[in-house]
């Protein structure tokens, strides 16, 4: 006879049913209906609803007690709602009139089921983040994107596909761009891009990411604040009137983008006038993960040191990006003061090669460079440094204390690629979005690759409303 689950067995499932079967065999001669239910002519399963009518309630109570004593410690086989559905199905099955008799008739008295609710296990429950768990500080720029004509490029001496810093001759470019063409505004700058992508990947809560930087008290500054708010980033800018808000003009012609950056106010961040203020420093202390691009070493290295040393002293995670080859070349001294506090170091293959030459590593092998960078002196020995180098469409390299690994990137159709300028920033943002959850480094890399694969298919560092990352 096949083993059946007894709905009276509670959370015991099949184990309780085995106990019941053994009891029945013990009190009944072989081949006959168990003597435990001598007054019922219904099938054994249906007879459970007639035991009270037959006057054997005491036996039923004894069986339930035995079942509860034999209940295993594993989770029940019944899912939420399944026992009620099983009861209804059995009720219909026990009615000989095709279900016309109501549950609770003399033949089938009502049965009350009280399913045990199973709380979700810790392994599947989605962890929650607090606001301001991620902190970023850098050079905020307002990206101004517009499709322009060749005459506009020629007027300001721009190449179709180039990246330059604004000179005196570009002074009027930004205002003319806004007046003459249909423009789109985005909160930009390397660190702000990464923080923005991380917030997009995190989704909830809003303002999980905080950003500090300097802007001007002008129209572009007001737009930048609005765009940061739309991205759900908790931006706290140091506002001053001496310099205008930093901007980056993206002049688009066909598939080309000519970028002209005017750092302006981004270069004016003052530690004592913003970072040292109590309400702002409280936000720094609230964070668990910190990210600063190497570009900020040219603006306020003392601010980076204060944040980095605080993170190290409290065993929190501080991350830094090499950002550009000239940082390792011309800002080596402030970089090396910060590096002992760095828990995760980011960079691309070109930046890694320049860093290696500046450090005298005497190798051009990117894996060996990553290994040697990982082994550089570190302040907080409770956390071993991780080095992550991207290589465009080639494998991403990650060095830890024990190994150096390569991770293939997500392959994209070449025809789908629109703009690769924000890929590095997006990779860091995706990585940080998992790091704040303290997820494995492999998951952080996977998230970074996903975020970069989304951004390169769009113009600028922009993204759809919600990520499709699982």
RONU-5985 format. One record per residue (C-alpha): x, y, z. Coordinates in Angstrom, 3 decimals, always signed. Example, Ala and Ser with C-alpha at 12.3 -4.5 7.8 and 13.67 -1.06 7.14 Angstrom:
! residues 2
((+12.300, -4.500, +7.800))
((+13.670, -1.060, +7.140))
This chain:
! residues 470
((+0.000, +0.000, +0.000))
((+1.533, +3.328, -0.999))
((+2.435, +5.661, +1.850))
((+0.112, +8.670, +2.132))
((+0.446, +11.913, +4.036))
((-1.895, +12.247, +6.971))
((-3.314, +15.778, +7.151))
((-3.691, +15.356, +10.910))
((+0.019, +14.756, +11.245))
((+0.782, +18.462, +11.247))
((+4.295, +19.446, +10.230))
((+5.530, +15.844, +10.489))
((+4.876, +15.062, +6.822))
((+5.887, +11.609, +5.624))
((+7.699, +10.749, +8.879))
((+4.457, +11.087, +10.848))
((+2.629, +9.055, +8.220))
((+5.150, +6.227, +8.670))
((+4.515, +6.312, +12.405))
((+0.772, +6.056, +11.815))
((+1.221, +3.163, +9.395))
((+3.332, +1.224, +11.889))
((+0.733, +1.756, +14.645))
((-2.058, +0.499, +12.384))
((-0.076, -2.632, +11.483))
((+0.581, -3.265, +15.168))
((-3.109, -3.332, +16.160))
((-4.642, -4.921, +13.039))
((-4.421, -8.486, +11.700))
((-2.695, -8.693, +8.335))
((-5.021, -8.183, +5.358))
((-7.874, -6.677, +7.404))
((-8.952, -3.122, +8.129))
((-7.057, -1.809, +11.174))
((-8.939, -2.610, +14.365))
((-8.338, +0.972, +15.424))
((-11.197, +2.034, +13.140))
((-13.713, -0.864, +13.424))
((-16.880, +1.189, +13.042))
((-16.118, +3.002, +9.781))
((-16.776, +1.590, +6.309))
((-15.229, +4.555, +4.490))
((-11.753, +4.245, +2.963))
((-9.053, +4.694, +5.636))
((-8.253, +8.258, +4.602))
((-11.916, +9.317, +4.656))
((-12.497, +7.630, +7.988))
((-10.369, +10.256, +9.668))
((-13.303, +12.659, +9.367))
((-15.724, +10.133, +10.901))
((-13.746, +9.104, +13.932))
((-15.424, +11.633, +16.186))
((-18.871, +10.414, +15.026))
((-17.742, +6.845, +15.798))
((-16.821, +7.755, +19.346))
((-13.071, +7.279, +19.119))
((-11.992, +10.825, +19.840))
((-9.695, +9.602, +22.593))
((-7.799, +7.405, +20.156))
((-7.494, +10.332, +17.782))
((-6.026, +12.486, +20.535))
((-3.551, +9.756, +21.439))
((-2.449, +9.417, +17.817))
((-1.982, +13.148, +17.437))
((+0.146, +13.141, +20.572))
((+2.269, +10.312, +19.195))
((+2.619, +12.112, +15.880))
((+3.727, +15.323, +17.570))
((+6.317, +13.439, +19.627))
((+7.705, +11.863, +16.500))
((+7.766, +15.100, +14.519))
((+11.125, +15.610, +12.838))
((+13.149, +18.796, +13.166))
((+13.341, +19.426, +9.422))
((+11.093, +21.971, +7.712))
((+7.616, +20.608, +6.823))
((+6.847, +19.377, +3.349))
((+3.639, +21.382, +3.344))
((+4.033, +24.862, +1.844))
((+1.863, +27.759, +2.918))
((-1.709, +27.192, +1.700))
((-1.087, +23.608, +0.546))
((-2.766, +21.974, +3.546))
((-5.980, +23.932, +3.037))
((-6.077, +22.948, -0.625))
((-5.402, +19.306, +0.273))
((-8.221, +19.369, +2.815))
((-10.649, +20.716, +0.242))
((-9.565, +18.082, -2.277))
((-9.991, +15.256, +0.239))
((-13.405, +16.608, +1.240))
((-14.596, +16.412, -2.354))
((-13.067, +12.932, -2.720))
((-14.849, +11.554, +0.365))
((-18.293, +12.666, -0.803))
((-19.968, +9.919, -2.743))
((-22.380, +12.348, -4.377))
((-19.824, +14.160, -6.511))
((-19.305, +16.994, -4.052))
((-22.928, +18.062, -3.542))
((-22.804, +17.476, +0.189))
((-21.416, +20.393, +2.175))
((-18.330, +20.142, +4.318))
((-19.678, +19.709, +7.810))
((-22.414, +17.229, +6.969))
((-23.035, +14.333, +9.436))
((-20.819, +12.081, +7.323))
((-18.006, +14.543, +7.021))
((-17.701, +16.829, +9.997))
((-15.700, +20.030, +9.478))
((-11.950, +19.817, +9.831))
((-9.936, +22.809, +10.871))
((-6.442, +23.171, +9.487))
((-3.932, +25.553, +11.023))
((-0.864, +25.546, +8.773))
((+2.413, +26.405, +10.371))
((+3.898, +29.546, +8.812))
((+7.524, +29.171, +7.807))
((+9.622, +32.331, +8.078))
((+12.034, +32.890, +5.191))
((+15.499, +31.546, +5.852))
((+18.424, +33.902, +6.264))
((+20.013, +32.599, +3.070))
((+17.156, +33.803, +0.867))
((+16.092, +36.959, +2.691))
((+17.162, +40.136, +0.895))
((+19.421, +42.175, +3.153))
((+18.483, +45.796, +3.647))
((+20.805, +48.770, +3.419))
((+20.714, +52.017, +5.322))
((+20.875, +55.434, +3.722))
((+24.365, +56.877, +3.136))
((+26.047, +53.456, +3.291))
((+28.219, +54.374, +0.286))
((+30.283, +57.566, +0.243))
((+31.904, +59.205, -2.785))
((+33.896, +62.415, -3.123))
((+35.238, +63.934, -6.321))
((+34.932, +66.463, -9.128))
((+31.272, +67.037, -10.039))
((+30.614, +68.077, -13.620))
((+27.378, +68.805, -15.411))
((+27.407, +66.853, -18.664))
((+25.807, +68.889, -21.466))
((+25.096, +66.647, -24.435))
((+23.943, +67.850, -27.868))
((+24.064, +66.800, -31.500))
((+26.036, +69.519, -33.289))
((+27.192, +70.230, -36.834))
((+30.676, +70.346, -38.325))
((+30.656, +74.154, -38.370))
((+30.337, +74.203, -34.574))
((+33.320, +71.870, -34.197))
((+35.388, +73.948, -36.613))
((+34.519, +77.198, -34.838))
((+36.072, +75.948, -31.569))
((+38.831, +73.848, -33.160))
((+37.400, +70.521, -32.005))
((+38.087, +67.082, -33.468))
((+35.070, +64.779, -34.056))
((+36.255, +62.181, -31.511))
((+38.427, +63.703, -28.785))
((+38.680, +64.600, -25.079))
((+40.265, +67.891, -24.035))
((+40.302, +70.399, -21.197))
((+38.683, +73.728, -22.009))
((+40.998, +76.583, -22.910))
((+40.358, +80.311, -23.158))
((+39.050, +79.937, -26.717))
((+36.317, +77.573, -25.452))
((+34.944, +80.077, -22.943))
((+31.787, +80.820, -24.935))
((+31.299, +77.240, -26.139))
((+29.066, +76.078, -23.300))
((+26.574, +78.956, -23.478))
((+26.361, +78.725, -27.272))
((+25.789, +74.982, -27.055))
((+22.780, +75.538, -24.804))
((+21.342, +78.382, -26.891))
((+21.841, +76.888, -30.339))
((+21.131, +73.163, -29.880))
((+18.741, +70.879, -28.045))
((+20.697, +69.670, -25.042))
((+20.409, +66.964, -22.391))
((+21.839, +67.376, -18.909))
((+23.329, +64.630, -16.750))
((+25.147, +64.616, -13.425))
((+28.702, +63.702, -14.382))
((+32.309, +63.548, -13.333))
((+34.123, +60.236, -12.749))
((+33.281, +59.636, -9.070))
((+29.759, +60.995, -9.367))
((+29.156, +58.697, -12.363))
((+30.239, +55.639, -10.356))
((+28.166, +56.632, -7.334))
((+25.182, +57.278, -9.586))
((+25.490, +53.829, -11.230))
((+25.869, +52.175, -7.821))
((+22.652, +53.832, -6.610))
((+20.877, +52.677, -9.786))
((+22.021, +49.101, -9.201))
((+21.031, +49.238, -5.519))
((+17.626, +50.851, -6.287))
((+16.363, +50.827, -2.694))
((+16.738, +52.651, -0.424))
((+17.085, +55.969, -2.181))
((+20.096, +57.948, -0.978))
((+22.075, +54.816, -0.213))
((+24.880, +56.713, -1.945))
((+26.295, +60.049, -0.746))
((+28.424, +62.427, -2.819))
((+30.594, +65.426, -1.900))
((+32.084, +67.907, -4.359))
((+32.237, +71.605, -5.241))
((+29.919, +73.545, -7.589))
((+29.109, +77.180, -8.342))
((+26.069, +79.215, -7.338))
((+24.777, +79.439, -10.907))
((+22.217, +77.975, -13.298))
((+24.366, +74.943, -14.128))
((+24.861, +74.277, -10.408))
((+21.089, +74.293, -9.856))
((+20.616, +71.864, -12.758))
((+23.349, +69.591, -11.415))
((+21.673, +69.421, -8.001))
((+18.366, +68.554, -9.642))
((+19.948, +65.810, -11.764))
((+21.680, +64.284, -8.749))
((+18.356, +64.267, -6.927))
((+16.672, +62.569, -9.888))
((+19.349, +59.867, -9.694))
((+18.424, +59.429, -5.967))
((+21.977, +60.275, -4.893))
((+22.292, +62.200, -1.625))
((+24.543, +64.962, -2.983))
((+25.911, +67.564, -0.570))
((+27.856, +70.106, -2.601))
((+30.181, +72.791, -1.350))
((+28.769, +75.858, -3.124))
((+30.956, +78.894, -3.817))
((+30.626, +81.909, -6.087))
((+34.218, +82.417, -7.230))
((+34.103, +79.838, -10.039))
((+31.213, +78.560, -12.190))
((+29.985, +74.983, -11.940))
((+32.225, +72.506, -13.743))
((+30.828, +71.354, -17.064))
((+31.620, +68.838, -19.766))
((+30.298, +69.534, -23.267))
((+29.626, +66.383, -25.273))
((+29.455, +67.502, -28.902))
((+27.978, +64.618, -30.877))
((+28.372, +64.216, -34.635))
((+27.183, +60.925, -36.113))
((+28.881, +58.203, -34.022))
((+31.551, +60.534, -32.648))
((+31.733, +62.484, -29.408))
((+34.031, +65.427, -28.810))
((+34.334, +66.107, -25.072))
((+35.383, +69.478, -23.703))
((+35.712, +69.629, -19.898))
((+35.837, +72.814, -17.871))
((+36.596, +71.806, -14.275))
((+36.117, +75.321, -12.881))
((+34.416, +74.994, -9.452))
((+35.316, +71.297, -9.211))
((+38.881, +72.436, -8.488))
((+37.770, +74.604, -5.550))
((+36.780, +72.054, -2.894))
((+37.895, +73.104, +0.604))
((+38.254, +70.551, +3.399))
((+37.878, +73.073, +6.219))
((+34.814, +74.704, +4.648))
((+32.882, +71.525, +3.904))
((+34.291, +68.146, +4.960))
((+35.199, +69.342, +8.479))
((+31.696, +70.686, +9.170))
((+30.031, +68.396, +11.727))
((+26.840, +67.606, +9.806))
((+28.875, +66.667, +6.741))
((+31.423, +64.622, +8.658))
((+28.564, +62.717, +10.290))
((+27.599, +61.482, +6.807))
((+31.161, +60.316, +6.255))
((+31.134, +58.375, +9.525))
((+27.779, +56.830, +8.637))
((+29.160, +55.139, +5.511))
((+30.620, +51.625, +5.338))
((+32.210, +51.790, +1.868))
((+34.134, +54.760, +0.412))
((+35.137, +55.528, -3.179))
((+37.278, +58.361, -4.548))
((+38.725, +58.673, -8.045))
((+42.405, +59.569, -8.362))
((+41.447, +62.797, -10.142))
((+40.586, +64.287, -6.734))
((+44.253, +63.998, -5.709))
((+44.789, +67.119, -7.850))
((+42.157, +69.038, -5.856))
((+42.164, +68.094, -2.165))
((+44.545, +65.267, -1.136))
((+44.119, +66.291, +2.507))
((+40.375, +65.530, +2.247))
((+41.122, +62.092, +0.808))
((+43.569, +61.353, +3.617))
((+41.062, +62.301, +6.291))
((+38.369, +60.034, +4.832))
((+40.785, +57.180, +4.118))
((+42.344, +57.162, +7.606))
((+38.896, +57.262, +9.220))
((+37.795, +54.255, +7.165))
((+40.949, +52.321, +8.025))
((+40.732, +53.102, +11.754))
((+37.162, +51.789, +11.851))
((+37.834, +48.718, +9.668))
((+35.630, +50.035, +6.862))
((+36.317, +49.679, +3.140))
((+38.163, +52.446, +1.311))
((+38.521, +52.233, -2.480))
((+40.526, +54.355, -4.931))
((+40.846, +54.592, -8.721))
((+44.106, +55.276, -10.559))
((+41.904, +57.298, -12.962))
((+44.504, +58.418, -15.519))
((+48.195, +57.839, -16.337))
((+49.182, +61.401, -15.395))
((+48.004, +60.839, -11.807))
((+50.639, +58.132, -11.224))
((+53.260, +60.235, -13.021))
((+52.769, +63.713, -11.590))
((+50.847, +63.103, -8.345))
((+52.839, +60.137, -7.092))
((+53.613, +61.642, -3.680))
((+50.005, +62.307, -2.548))
((+48.931, +58.980, -4.082))
((+51.513, +57.023, -2.088))
((+50.365, +58.732, +1.119))
((+46.833, +57.485, +0.485))
((+47.684, +54.017, -0.878))
((+48.326, +52.311, +2.512))
((+44.680, +52.947, +3.375))
((+43.324, +51.536, +0.091))
((+41.392, +48.256, +0.400))
((+40.341, +48.050, -3.262))
((+42.391, +49.657, -6.045))
((+40.804, +50.111, -9.493))
((+42.365, +51.008, -12.833))
((+42.549, +50.082, -16.505))
((+45.435, +48.470, -18.378))
((+47.008, +51.781, -19.458))
((+46.826, +53.257, -15.969))
((+48.211, +50.024, -14.512))
((+51.216, +50.082, -16.847))
((+52.025, +53.699, -15.957))
((+51.613, +52.942, -12.235))
((+54.018, +50.006, -12.580))
((+56.694, +52.177, -14.218))
((+56.297, +54.830, -11.507))
((+56.687, +52.163, -8.823))
((+59.647, +50.471, -10.506))
((+57.917, +47.111, -10.851))
((+60.001, +46.257, -13.961))
((+57.222, +44.272, -15.598))
((+54.566, +44.916, -18.219))
((+52.531, +41.807, -17.419))
((+49.229, +43.078, -16.040))
((+48.742, +40.089, -13.730))
((+52.181, +40.602, -12.221))
((+51.493, +44.344, -11.857))
((+48.259, +43.537, -10.029))
((+50.059, +41.082, -7.751))
((+52.787, +43.595, -6.862))
((+50.283, +46.421, -6.293))
((+48.332, +44.136, -3.964))
((+51.465, +43.476, -1.903))
((+52.341, +47.145, -1.305))
((+52.353, +48.256, +2.373))
((+48.950, +48.540, +4.032))
((+47.734, +50.228, +7.224))
((+44.748, +48.048, +8.147))
((+45.985, +44.449, +8.137))
((+42.507, +43.170, +9.030))
((+41.616, +43.702, +5.357))
((+43.964, +42.510, +2.643))
((+44.081, +44.714, -0.430))
((+42.246, +43.741, -3.624))
((+43.436, +45.083, -6.997))
((+41.070, +45.164, -9.987))
((+42.276, +46.115, -13.473))
((+39.899, +46.300, -16.443))
((+41.115, +45.885, -20.034))
((+38.251, +46.989, -22.244))
((+36.902, +43.915, -24.041))
((+39.703, +41.740, -22.633))
((+39.552, +39.885, -19.300))
((+39.295, +41.812, -16.053))
((+42.169, +40.982, -13.691))
((+41.700, +40.680, -9.933))
((+44.533, +40.133, -7.460))
((+43.950, +39.085, -3.862))
((+46.367, +37.946, -1.163))
((+46.183, +34.340, -2.375))
((+45.701, +34.476, -6.144))
((+45.415, +36.445, -9.371))
((+42.357, +35.648, -11.465))
((+41.007, +36.655, -14.860))
((+37.297, +37.233, -15.516))
((+35.907, +37.404, -19.071))
((+33.715, +40.419, -19.791))
((+30.191, +40.231, -21.182))
((+30.385, +40.075, -24.960))
((+28.393, +42.782, -26.744))
((+27.541, +43.002, -30.414))
((+29.815, +45.655, -31.904))
((+26.836, +47.240, -33.638))
((+25.157, +47.838, -30.250))
((+28.061, +49.816, -28.778))
((+27.299, +53.548, -28.739))
((+29.753, +55.115, -26.285))
((+32.527, +53.486, -24.234))
((+33.600, +56.641, -22.351))
((+31.636, +55.792, -19.200))
((+32.424, +52.065, -19.147))
((+35.136, +52.295, -16.472))
((+33.013, +54.467, -14.182))
((+30.059, +52.120, -14.674))
((+32.163, +49.051, -13.862))
((+33.218, +50.603, -10.548))
((+29.606, +51.555, -9.775))
((+28.396, +48.018, -10.395))
((+31.224, +46.599, -8.275))
((+30.437, +48.938, -5.370))
((+26.717, +48.105, -5.539))
((+27.518, +44.552, -4.406))
((+30.412, +45.452, -2.138))
((+28.057, +47.416, +0.145))
((+26.142, +44.147, +0.670))
((+29.434, +42.404, +1.548))
((+28.890, +39.958, -1.299))
((+31.700, +37.803, -2.760))
((+34.239, +39.549, -4.979))
((+33.172, +37.369, -7.904))
((+29.676, +38.842, -7.621))
((+31.131, +42.350, -7.459))
((+33.047, +41.700, -10.692))
((+29.943, +40.255, -12.358))
((+27.894, +43.312, -11.383))
((+30.627, +45.590, -12.692))
((+30.642, +43.818, -16.043))
((+26.849, +44.024, -16.229))
((+26.741, +47.761, -15.489))
((+29.462, +48.489, -18.066))
((+27.628, +46.403, -20.681))
((+24.513, +48.536, -20.196))
((+26.257, +51.924, -20.286))
((+28.251, +51.297, -23.495))
((+24.999, +50.793, -25.394))
((+23.798, +54.294, -24.495))
((+25.027, +57.839, -24.988))
((+26.908, +59.145, -21.948))
((+26.821, +57.508, -18.540))
((+23.066, +56.887, -18.623))
((+20.945, +53.841, -17.926))
((+17.346, +52.547, -18.082))
((+14.935, +52.998, -15.179))
((+15.821, +49.705, -13.497))
((+18.679, +47.205, -13.849))
((+18.150, +43.626, -15.019))
((+20.824, +42.114, -12.797))
((+20.138, +38.975, -10.779))
